[in-house]
Every structure is written in structure tokens, then in C-alpha cells.
Amino acid sequence: MLPLELMDAVCENLAPADLARLSYTCSSAHQAAQRQLYRHVSISSSRRNMSVVLTLARRRQIAHYVRTFSIELDSHSTPFRPFYLQLSCALSGMTELTSLHLSADPTASWILEGIAFPRMVHFACPFPVDSHVSNFLKRTPALLELEVDPTSCRNEPPAPVLASSSVPLLRQFVGSSRAAQAIIPSRPVQSVQLTAGDLTEEVATCLSDSTAGIAILSARTSSAPAALLQLLSQKMQCLVHVRLLATYTYPEAHYITFYEHIAGALNAFPNLQTFELSGMHWGSEERKDSSDRQRVWQSQPMKSESNSTSESLDVDSYSDLFYAY
């Protein structure tokens, strides 16, 4: 009989079909093959492998092997409550899980009740930050990356504030401004992408309470861009990359004064490297007479060479930028 570590090493290089055949050869090979087969589980309606949820719910020794789990349920095949009960049972057995991605009914946050993932570092779900999600995050002490509440509605009440001991290591957040206000303060978040809601002065002030200082920010705002940037330069001096989608209607958009106001606001950021406003990318260069490598920003956004003489701003002509972290 081969040592356990050697069996695992052999199984790591086998295709799923070969692992399935190997599992029928002997008991030791069966366990090694199952450990590899169920280490990374991806379920979706299109793959027609929904029955794996039932297998994991009924055979908890197999659920224990799962390290990353992803499930995507499309709107055309919405499962009934008994399926979600089985999903919750399956999740409760994945005690060694490190990554969880749930794409399901946004009202089904109750499936997280009572489940703990002490080693999980990534969690993505469509749920709003309600009592179920809030209590669940208390039981994920190693969490680094969080995606939650991607399409929050305007009339929803404020999200419940998380306990101070929840997600103490969190560094990346993706979700609504509503959820961000409940989660980011007092945590070492460095990267923020607001997928819903408005980046207002109140929200920006709340985000600035990150203990590590936010370096990457992407958001939609209805505020005047120059005024908002001035506020951000005061509240978030660690910003390195900023991308804003402005819905504010500014009558001076085609005048040089507008660009000068933006450039003046950008010059107040000590560490900013890249900036994008509604698809327009601002260029910059390091100040030659400065010892702190501070950048000087151009008084107008970068244009493509083919349209350099045109006064109109063609958003599609600008090169795409960051959000990769």
C-alpha cells in the first residue's frame, strides 16, 4: 500500500474520469480519489450536476474533502425550499472550506444559519447584509475577500452593523454602499468596489474608517466630481487607484475650467497613480523637483491620437484600466 501523501500526489495529476475509475480499485485508492474529486466543486444548472448537492448533504465524510465550492442557479430553474435545505446541510459538512461562491436566490440567506468556516478566505453571495449574513460573518475569522449585496435597493433600511470581532482580517470588499457602511469601518480593508448605491460624502467618510487605509476605490457617484475628489483627498490619503462613474450633470463639462478643477483636486492626493472618470483617463507625471515622488496631473483627460483634434469626448476611445487586485 502506498503512503497517503504519495497517493494524493498521484491523484492530483489524474483527470476526473480516471479518478472515478481509480476509486473502484481498492479502499485506499477510493479515499484518495474521492479527496481529489471533491476538492474543488463547481455546480450549475447548465452542467446538470445539481445532484452533487444531495450527495454532499447525505455523505458528510465527502463534504469534508471540499476546499472550494461554487454553485450558480439561473433564474429559469429556481429550486424549491427542500433543495436549499439540502444545500445548507451540504455546506455545514464542508468544515475545511477556503472559498465559497453562491449564486442563488437573494432571499435565501437563511441557508448560512449555524454554519462556520474557520479557514475560509473568500466568500461571494447575492444576499443583502441581514441578520443571517451578519451572524455568519462572525464565524469566518480568516476571511480576506468578501462580495455581498451586489444590487441593493434604495429603500432598504441600513444594514446591521457587524460585531467588532467579525472578519478582522478583511482586505477586499465588493458590494453595495449600504453593505460597505456596515462592514468596512474598523477593518483593514484596502480595496473597495461599490457595485450599487451612491458614493456620497457620508459613505466616503464611513469608508475612511478602514484601519489599513483604502488604496483602490471604484464607485458610482451623483456628487460633483471635483468636490468629491477634494473630500476623498482629505479622508483617504492612501488612495493609489480611483475609478468613478459620475451621474452628476455638469454644464461646464466641455470647458477647460472643469478639467482644471479635476486636475487641481487630483494634485491633492499624495499617492494617487491612476484615475478614471466615466471612462476618461487622466494622465500624470512625477514632479521632478519633489523628493516624495508626488505626481502632477494633466488639466484634461487622455484622448486617442485619432481623435486628438476633436473637442468631443468619445468614451470608447480611451484605454481600459485596472480593476484587478
C-alpha positions as CSV (number, residue, x, y, z in Angstrom):
1,M,0.0,0.0,0.0
2,L,1.4,3.4,-1.0
3,P,1.7,6.1,1.7
4,L,-1.2,8.5,1.9
5,E,0.9,11.5,0.7
6,L,2.1,9.6,-2.4
7,M,-1.5,8.5,-3.3
8,D,-2.6,12.1,-3.1
9,A,0.3,13.2,-5.3
10,V,-0.6,10.6,-7.9
11,C,-4.3,11.6,-7.9
12,E,-3.5,15.3,-8.3
13,N,-2.4,14.6,-11.9
14,L,-5.4,12.4,-13.0
15,A,-8.4,13.6,-14.9
16,P,-11.9,13.2,-13.2
17,A,-12.8,10.2,-15.3
18,D,-9.5,8.4,-14.3
19,L,-10.1,9.3,-10.7
20,A,-13.6,7.7,-10.9
21,R,-12.1,4.5,-12.3
22,L,-9.3,4.5,-9.7
23,S,-11.8,4.8,-6.9
24,Y,-13.1,1.3,-7.7
25,T,-9.7,-0.5,-7.4
26,C,-9.3,-0.6,-3.6
27,S,-10.3,1.1,-0.4
28,S,-7.2,3.2,-0.1
29,A,-7.3,4.4,-3.7
30,H,-11.1,5.0,-3.3
31,Q,-10.5,7.5,-0.4
32,A,-7.6,9.2,-2.2
33,A,-9.6,9.6,-5.4
34,Q,-12.6,11.0,-3.6
35,R,-10.4,13.5,-1.8
36,Q,-9.3,14.8,-5.2
37,L,-12.6,14.5,-7.0
38,Y,-14.4,16.6,-4.4
39,R,-11.6,19.1,-3.5
40,H,-12.9,21.7,-5.9
41,V,-16.7,21.5,-6.6
42,S,-18.5,23.7,-9.2
43,I,-22.2,23.2,-9.7
44,S,-24.6,24.9,-12.1
45,S,-27.9,24.3,-13.8
46,S,-26.2,24.2,-17.2
47,R,-23.8,21.4,-16.2
48,R,-26.7,19.3,-14.9
49,N,-24.8,18.3,-11.8
50,M,-27.2,19.6,-9.2
51,S,-27.4,16.1,-7.7
52,V,-23.9,16.6,-6.2
53,V,-25.5,18.8,-3.6
54,L,-27.6,15.8,-2.5
55,T,-24.5,13.6,-2.4
56,L,-22.6,16.1,-0.2
57,A,-25.6,16.5,2.1
58,R,-26.0,12.8,2.7
59,R,-22.4,11.8,2.8
60,R,-20.7,14.3,5.2
61,Q,-17.3,12.5,5.0
62,I,-17.2,13.5,1.4
63,A,-18.3,17.1,2.1
64,H,-15.3,17.3,4.5
65,Y,-13.0,16.9,1.5
66,V,-14.3,20.1,-0.3
67,R,-12.0,23.1,-0.3
68,T,-13.6,25.4,-2.8
69,F,-17.3,25.3,-3.6
70,S,-19.3,27.3,-6.3
71,I,-22.9,27.0,-7.2
72,E,-24.8,29.0,-9.9
73,L,-28.5,28.7,-10.1
74,D,-30.1,30.5,-13.1
75,S,-33.5,32.2,-13.0
76,H,-35.1,29.6,-15.3
77,S,-34.5,26.7,-12.8
78,T,-35.1,28.2,-9.4
79,P,-35.0,25.3,-6.9
80,F,-37.7,24.9,-4.2
81,R,-37.0,25.2,-0.5
82,P,-36.2,21.5,0.1
83,F,-33.2,21.9,-2.3
84,Y,-32.0,24.9,-0.3
85,L,-32.3,22.8,2.9
86,Q,-30.1,20.1,1.3
87,L,-27.6,22.8,0.2
88,S,-27.5,24.2,3.7
89,C,-26.8,20.7,5.1
90,A,-24.1,20.1,2.5
91,L,-22.4,23.4,3.4
92,S,-22.4,22.5,7.1
93,G,-20.3,19.5,6.4
94,M,-17.6,21.4,4.5
95,T,-15.6,22.3,7.6
96,E,-12.3,22.8,5.7
97,L,-13.7,25.1,3.0
98,T,-11.5,28.0,1.9
99,S,-13.6,29.6,-0.9
100,L,-17.4,29.8,-1.3
101,H,-19.3,31.3,-4.2
102,L,-23.1,31.3,-4.0
103,S,-25.2,32.5,-6.9
104,A,-28.7,31.8,-5.7
105,D,-32.0,33.4,-4.6
106,P,-31.1,36.6,-2.8
107,T,-33.7,35.9,-0.2
108,A,-32.2,32.5,0.8
109,S,-29.6,33.9,3.2
110,W,-31.1,31.6,5.9
111,I,-29.1,28.7,4.5
112,L,-26.0,30.2,6.2
113,E,-27.5,29.9,9.7
114,G,-25.4,27.9,12.1
115,I,-22.6,27.3,9.6
116,A,-18.9,28.0,10.5
117,F,-15.9,28.2,8.1
118,P,-12.8,29.0,10.2
119,R,-10.4,28.6,7.3
120,M,-12.4,30.4,4.6
121,V,-10.6,33.3,2.9
122,H,-13.1,34.2,0.0
123,F,-16.9,34.5,0.2
124,A,-19.2,35.7,-2.6
125,C,-23.0,35.8,-2.4
126,P,-26.1,37.8,-3.7
127,F,-27.5,38.2,-0.2
128,P,-28.1,41.5,1.5
129,V,-26.4,42.1,4.8
130,D,-29.1,40.9,7.1
131,S,-29.1,39.1,10.4
132,H,-28.2,35.7,8.8
133,V,-25.2,37.1,6.9
134,S,-24.1,39.2,9.9
135,N,-24.1,36.2,12.2
136,F,-22.4,34.1,9.5
137,L,-19.5,36.5,9.2
138,K,-18.9,36.2,12.9
139,R,-17.9,32.6,12.1
140,T,-15.4,33.4,9.3
141,P,-12.3,34.7,11.2
142,A,-9.8,34.1,8.3
143,L,-11.9,35.9,5.6
144,L,-9.9,38.2,3.3
145,E,-12.2,38.8,0.4
146,L,-15.9,39.5,0.5
147,E,-18.6,40.0,-2.2
148,V,-22.1,40.7,-0.8
149,D,-25.3,42.6,-1.6
150,P,-24.4,43.4,-5.2
151,T,-27.7,45.1,-6.2
152,S,-29.0,46.8,-3.1
153,C,-32.3,48.7,-3.4
154,R,-32.6,52.4,-2.4
155,N,-35.4,51.9,0.0
156,E,-33.8,49.2,2.1
157,P,-33.1,50.0,5.7
158,P,-29.4,50.4,6.9
159,A,-27.6,47.1,7.2
160,P,-27.0,45.8,10.7
161,V,-23.5,46.8,11.9
162,L,-21.2,43.9,12.3
163,A,-19.8,42.8,15.6
164,S,-16.3,44.3,16.2
165,S,-14.8,40.8,16.2
166,S,-16.2,39.8,12.8
167,V,-13.9,39.4,9.8
168,P,-10.9,41.1,11.5
169,L,-8.6,40.4,8.5
170,L,-10.8,41.6,5.7
171,R,-8.9,43.4,3.0
172,Q,-11.1,43.4,-0.1
173,F,-14.8,44.4,-0.4
174,V,-17.2,44.2,-3.4
175,G,-20.8,45.2,-2.9
176,S,-23.3,48.0,-2.3
177,S,-22.6,51.2,-0.4
178,R,-25.2,50.1,2.1
179,A,-23.2,47.0,2.9
180,A,-19.9,48.8,2.8
181,Q,-21.0,51.2,5.6
182,A,-21.8,48.2,7.8
183,I,-18.7,46.2,7.1
184,I,-15.6,48.4,6.3
185,P,-15.2,50.6,9.4
186,S,-12.7,49.2,11.9
187,R,-11.4,46.6,9.5
188,P,-8.1,46.6,7.4
189,V,-9.9,46.9,4.0
190,Q,-7.6,48.2,1.2
191,S,-9.7,47.6,-1.9
192,V,-13.3,48.7,-2.4
193,Q,-15.6,48.2,-5.4
194,L,-19.1,49.6,-4.9
195,T,-21.4,47.8,-7.3
196,A,-24.6,49.5,-6.1
197,G,-25.6,52.7,-4.3
198,D,-24.1,56.2,-4.3
199,L,-20.7,57.3,-3.1
200,T,-21.8,60.3,-1.1
201,E,-20.0,62.3,1.4
202,E,-21.5,60.2,4.2
203,V,-20.4,57.0,2.6
204,A,-16.9,58.3,1.8
205,T,-16.5,59.3,5.5
206,C,-17.6,55.9,6.6
207,L,-15.2,54.1,4.2
208,S,-12.3,56.3,5.5
209,D,-12.7,54.4,8.9
210,S,-10.8,51.5,7.4
211,T,-7.9,50.7,9.7
212,A,-5.5,50.0,6.8
213,G,-6.3,52.9,4.5
214,I,-8.1,52.3,1.2
215,A,-5.8,52.1,-1.8
216,I,-8.2,51.0,-4.5
217,L,-11.7,52.6,-5.0
218,S,-14.3,52.0,-7.7
219,A,-17.8,53.5,-7.3
220,R,-20.7,55.4,-8.9
221,T,-21.5,58.9,-7.6
222,S,-24.1,61.6,-8.2
223,S,-21.9,64.2,-6.5
224,A,-19.9,66.9,-8.3
225,P,-16.6,65.1,-9.2
226,A,-14.2,67.9,-8.2
227,A,-15.9,68.4,-4.8
228,L,-16.0,64.6,-4.1
229,L,-12.3,64.3,-5.1
230,Q,-11.4,67.1,-2.7
231,L,-13.2,65.2,0.1
232,L,-11.5,61.9,-0.8
233,S,-8.1,63.5,-0.8
234,Q,-8.7,64.6,2.8
235,K,-10.3,61.4,4.0
236,M,-8.4,58.7,2.0
237,Q,-4.8,59.8,1.6
238,C,-3.7,56.2,0.9
239,L,-5.6,56.0,-2.4
240,V,-3.5,54.7,-5.3
241,H,-6.1,53.8,-7.9
242,V,-9.5,55.5,-8.3
243,R,-12.3,54.9,-10.8
244,L,-15.6,56.9,-10.6
245,L,-18.7,56.7,-12.7
246,A,-20.3,60.1,-12.4
247,T,-24.1,60.6,-12.9
248,Y,-23.8,64.3,-12.0
249,T,-24.8,66.6,-14.8
250,Y,-22.3,69.4,-15.0
251,P,-22.9,72.2,-17.5
252,E,-19.3,73.1,-17.8
253,A,-18.2,69.7,-19.0
254,H,-16.9,71.0,-22.3
255,Y,-14.9,73.9,-20.8
256,I,-11.3,73.8,-19.7
257,T,-12.2,75.0,-16.2
258,F,-13.9,71.7,-15.5
259,Y,-10.7,69.8,-16.3
260,E,-8.6,72.2,-14.3
261,H,-10.9,71.7,-11.3
262,I,-10.4,67.9,-11.6
263,A,-6.7,68.2,-12.0
264,G,-6.4,70.5,-9.1
265,A,-8.3,68.1,-6.9
266,L,-6.1,65.2,-8.1
267,N,-3.0,67.0,-7.2
268,A,-4.0,66.9,-3.6
269,F,-3.6,63.1,-3.4
270,P,-0.1,62.2,-2.2
271,N,-0.1,58.6,-3.5
272,L,-2.5,58.5,-6.4
273,Q,-1.2,56.7,-9.6
274,T,-4.2,56.3,-11.8
275,F,-7.6,58.0,-12.1
276,E,-10.6,57.3,-14.3
277,L,-13.8,59.4,-14.5
278,S,-16.7,57.9,-16.5
279,G,-14.3,56.2,-19.0
280,M,-11.9,59.2,-19.2
281,H,-8.4,58.5,-18.0
282,W,-6.3,61.3,-16.6
283,G,-2.6,61.3,-17.3
284,S,0.1,62.4,-14.9
285,E,3.9,62.6,-14.4
286,E,6.1,62.7,-11.3
287,R,7.1,66.1,-10.1
288,K,10.8,66.5,-10.9
289,D,11.5,68.9,-8.1
290,S,9.8,66.7,-5.5
291,S,11.6,64.2,-3.2
292,D,8.4,62.4,-2.3
293,R,7.6,61.3,-5.9
294,Q,4.3,63.2,-5.9
295,R,2.5,63.3,-9.3
296,V,1.3,66.3,-11.3
297,W,-2.0,65.7,-13.2
298,Q,-2.8,66.9,-16.6
299,S,-5.5,69.5,-17.0
300,Q,-7.6,67.3,-19.3
301,P,-8.2,63.6,-19.8
302,M,-6.1,61.5,-22.2
303,K,-7.5,61.3,-25.8
304,S,-6.7,58.8,-28.5
305,E,-4.4,60.0,-31.3
306,S,-7.1,59.5,-33.9
307,N,-9.3,62.0,-32.2
308,S,-6.8,64.4,-30.7
309,T,-8.2,67.4,-32.6
310,S,-11.8,66.8,-31.8
311,E,-13.4,68.7,-28.9
312,S,-16.0,65.9,-28.3
313,L,-15.2,63.3,-25.7
314,D,-15.6,59.8,-27.1
315,V,-15.6,57.5,-24.0
316,D,-15.0,54.4,-26.1
317,S,-11.6,55.7,-27.4
318,Y,-10.0,55.5,-24.0
319,S,-7.9,52.5,-23.0
320,D,-9.4,50.3,-20.4
321,L,-7.9,50.4,-16.9
322,F,-7.4,48.5,-13.7
323,Y,-9.9,46.8,-11.6
324,A,-7.6,43.9,-10.9
325,Y,-6.5,43.4,-7.4
